[in-house]
Amino acid sequence: MKICSTENMRIAERELIVSGTPARTLMQQASAGIAEAIMQFFPVPGLCVAYLGKGNNAGDAITVLNILQRHGWDTGFRAAYPRSEWRELPLRQFAEISPPLLEYQEAPLPVTGRPMVLLDGLLGIGTSGLLNKEIAGLCAEMNYLRDRCGAVRTVAVDIPTGIDADTGMPQEHAVEADFTMCIGAVKQGLLDDDATLHVGRLVCIELPGLHVQALPATEIITSSRLTKFLSARPYTDYKNKRGHLGVIAGSEGMLGAARLCCEAALRAGAGLVTLHVHRTAYPVAAACMPPEIMVKPVDSYADISIRPFSAFLLGPGIGSVSEEDAEAIRIILETGTPVLLDADGLNLAAAMQWKLGKHILATPHHGEIRRLLPEADDCAIRADIADCFLAEHEAALIYKGARSIVTQRGKPLFYNITGGPAMATAGQGDVLAGVCGGFIAQGESLLVSAVLGTYLCGRASELAISSGAATQQSLTAGDTLRHLPAALLSTARLCY
């Protein structure tokens, strides 16, 4: 999906209407996409309460309620204004709902044992200026309900109320959404660092026939971009054609990192995975690894032969290394073999002040990128930090965090939309490294591997939660790993 300014979005919508698509049809198309997405993220029907202004966003929200009602959801609404002040389209959509919607005169109560969705249909991109007291009061109410009850989630229609669609700056009481359903295009302000807390998970709702002028050098990672990389394998494939990933990971006390990244590489389709560990850690490592993973004991990383491997994954859980091991890792990095460098490998690179070449994929979180790039603190926003990294290093980059950034010199900044705060647990980075390393070993480019890995790991975490296998509080890296097959299937089917 494209990223655009509000003015370009208005122009594109006007052109679509002038060309013969009625505004009401656009509303129905957008609402159908939003309702489908809600039902995907919340498979068990619950209660959806729409918070309504008086414009077209309210019409979208009402139409969503109509669809959800037909699929077994309880529905209702809270209105900022009396219906006598509503515009034509929301009034028409409201009149068509049967049975009539329940109007809440005060804050709704959560339903025990079922999800409760607050649907923000208060204001859209056509409004400006400070929030009036009626709108601000309902925004504050939505945020209060979400903060006080773990079963309540907020879904914004197109943009959270109180967020500037072009700058991303939040007003006081701006809605804090868990999901923002972006209609037609992602408004540029939603990617701003200041907006992230309020926007939550971006969901792309396509509008057929919409042609919007996009912003350059910035793109969103969506499943539609990835399906061509997940096509069926040739029937004559065998393991040696699917790549051999050499892994240097794990040490005494940190062998879990090695297991997670190795198993994730297998799940991503790598034909062979060989883990190298120091001889002292070998007995425990060999016993705890899945049987499909080969475990090789070494006295030093200098004992590792580079020749058998199509790619390397270096760093998870290796801890502090000797000078001999550091030199061996430097030699591997300089051979030109594709390498994913993660965790303690990145810390080693920072300490040794190594320049990372174009055959390397670096996967730092904010603390690690600060060590690699001391001047990062001079940058105001994450996008600028990513640009500074590219100026210093030729490596491809996954800058991990809320809405991870994936990029490479000469390529756009790709923002990942999947995943969320549930992934703020130990081991998630190890799973990501393994998935990306598995794709690299199979011959995918560093950038494609990074884009696939970030999207799929985030999607796997979402599926673990929506299936009931985990919650936002209980999700583990193992849950993400176990749901990678489902993530691959859902991505191949062009899901959200």
Disulfide bonds with the S-S distance in Angstrom:
none
